[in-house]
Amino acid sequence: MRRAMASLAVLLCALTVTTACGSDSDGGSGGSTDPKVIKVTISGDSVTPNGERVDVAVGQEIQLDVTADEAGEIHVHSSPEQQLEYEAGTHTLTIQGIDKPGTVDVESHALDKVIVQLEVS
């Protein structure tokens, strides 16, 4: 009887550990549910960041916290493409989750500058 109880206890522990590990890697969505926040400053002809690569997960929402001295538009070269307009001041713009792995440029056509390159994986 003791052996049966000990075997059952070991089996239950093994199932608990296996189940816990399985839920962390379910579709890679463990930590990617929080939006990725990128601070963007546009002043005159300069933009910060300027072409940096930023890692994001497939499907992860991306928020651009934009501070700009005048109105403009940010173009996201995703599929489908996204165009985000902003006014002078500080605003939060949302890039909808990108569903394909790869590199996606986020740029200002008016300034002819790449703001960030999203490394989607």
DAFENFEN-V806435 format. One record per residue. N is the residue number from 1. RES is the residue in one small letter. D_FIRST is the distance of its C-alpha to the first C-alpha in Angstrom with 2 decimals. Layout:
n->[N,N]
res->[RES,RES]
d_first->[D_FIRST,D_FIRST]
This chain:
n->[1,2,3,4,5,6,7,8,9,10,11,12,13,14,15,16,17,18,19,20,21,22,23,24,25,26,27,28,29,30,31,32,33,34,35,36,37,38,39,40,41,42,43,44,45,46,47,48,49,50,51,52,53,54,55,56,57,58,59,60,61,62,63,64,65,66,67,68,69,70,71,72,73,74,75,76,77,78,79,80,81,82,83,84,85,86,87,88,89,90,91,92,93,94,95,96,97,98,99,100,101,102,103,104,105,106,107,108,109,110,111,112,113,114,115,116,117,118,119,120,121]
res->[m,r,r,a,m,a,s,l,a,v,l,l,c,a,l,t,v,t,t,a,c,g,s,d,s,d,g,g,s,g,g,s,t,d,p,k,v,i,k,v,t,i,s,g,d,s,v,t,p,n,g,e,r,v,d,v,a,v,g,q,e,i,q,l,d,v,t,a,d,e,a,g,e,i,h,v,h,s,s,p,e,q,q,l,e,y,e,a,g,t,h,t,l,t,i,q,g,i,d,k,p,g,t,v,d,v,e,s,h,a,l,d,k,v,i,v,q,l,e,v,s]
d_first->[0.00,3.79,5.41,5.15,6.32,8.62,9.90,10.65,12.40,14.38,15.36,16.59,18.52,20.08,21.18,22.70,24.66,25.83,26.99,28.79,30.60,31.59,33.30,35.46,37.06,37.53,41.15,42.15,42.85,40.80,43.79,46.59,46.65,48.87,52.49,54.09,57.08,60.14,63.14,66.46,69.90,73.04,76.32,79.53,78.93,75.79,72.14,69.06,66.69,68.81,66.90,63.61,60.49,57.65,54.11,52.72,49.86,50.52,51.07,51.27,54.02,56.70,58.91,62.26,63.61,67.27,70.11,73.45,77.08,78.09,76.65,75.27,72.69,69.66,68.88,65.36,65.46,62.25,61.94,63.25,65.53,65.58,68.60,68.11,71.25,71.61,74.34,75.62,73.32,69.53,67.27,63.74,63.73,60.66,60.07,57.77,54.72,55.64,53.49,54.42,53.76,56.93,59.71,61.50,64.75,65.58,69.29,72.49,75.13,77.85,77.13,76.25,73.19,69.52,67.59,64.10,62.35,58.93,56.48,54.13,50.80]
